Amino acid sequence: MADSTALSPAAADRPVYVIGGGPGGLAVAYTLRARGIRAVVLEKSDRVGASWRGHYDRLHLHTTRRLSGLPGLPMPRRFGRWVSRDDVVRYLEKYAEHHELEIVTGVEVSRVDRAPDGQGWLLHATGGRELTGAAVVVATGYNHTPHLPDWPGREEYTGELLHASAYRNAEPYAGRDVLVVGVGNTGAEIAVDLVEGGASRVRLAVRTAPHIVRRSTAGWAAQYSGVLVRRLPVGLVDRLSRPLAKVSVPDLSAHGLPRPDTGLYSRVLEGAVPVQDVGLIDAIRAGKVEVVAAVDGFEDGKVALADGTFVEPDAVVAATGYRRGLEGLVGHLDVLDSRGKPLAHGARTPAGAPGLYFTGFTNPISGMLRELAMDAEKIARAVAKRGAERLSRLPVA
């Protein structure tokens, strides 16, 4: 539960530092500012929304515009129902400008320690800076550090191998044979992009069959269902989702992609959200995307698959996920679990770390941006409860 210990006068002039200038960090900065609490966003790149700028070109939100806006500023109607990557970036820029947020770019925080006086936190940052904050909100993002599995033979492989974070569009792969590894939302969408962009052959390496849902059915967005079942018992949601999947999604078993054995919501809690269909189902049924076994390694310039076969694509795109990358920043504070995820998030702080908050490190079925907006409000209330009257106040105009 959130710590309620009031801050001492010695910490009265210290701001709340927010690490990360993505949607989570900006939302928290605004909700704190709206309560009269000074919040300073520290962003390591030169602009807000850095991770969004690096996503592939065709990316659109899988959540609706209406349920993806951050506190204090809805997304414009002209963005359409499924907002594009570029429009998300425009929105984040406008959000920071509209709310006159205090953002310092080009500053990377490498480590967070308890302040020497026991009141707040000491941040070690670029250029030898040492910044002391009354509280800290870590909002560095769910997709922070690209993860490339240490496949046997990977270091000796001379073919083209890139992580999905480096993929932009299909243009460089027109007329080429491409293997996409991983069937999360990123891998599924890149596979479709390659097909539509003219790749001569597209294979999709799958280790565990995913749950696939239609992004929208008769105008009903999949996100709406995610919101409705967010608080229901896991077993109940698993049972309800099975007949719905059979009605809305065709059986792809004959194409190498059987229905999953585990329940949809059980998989979500394990960290695997459903794949929202943006053309993958049709591409698989048409034979334009071939499902193959998982990658086991590399050997003699070929890719070894788990079923004992080998393939020799022109390029391999590894949609193999990300790490949170929090170990160096806060790992020494005993606030992370064995997988490197925060032990607490939102308004809750880890035991023994009052005033240290985390946002954006879950992958909710109801939508990441919606969750970030809700977390921002909760964090602002928690900070205020700790003694907002003693935090550095914004000057009155």
Summary of the structure (lengths in Angstrom):
residues: 397
radius of gyration: 22.4
end to end distance: 35.3
largest distance: 69.9
contacts: 1294
relative contact order: 0.20
helix: 31%
strand: 24%
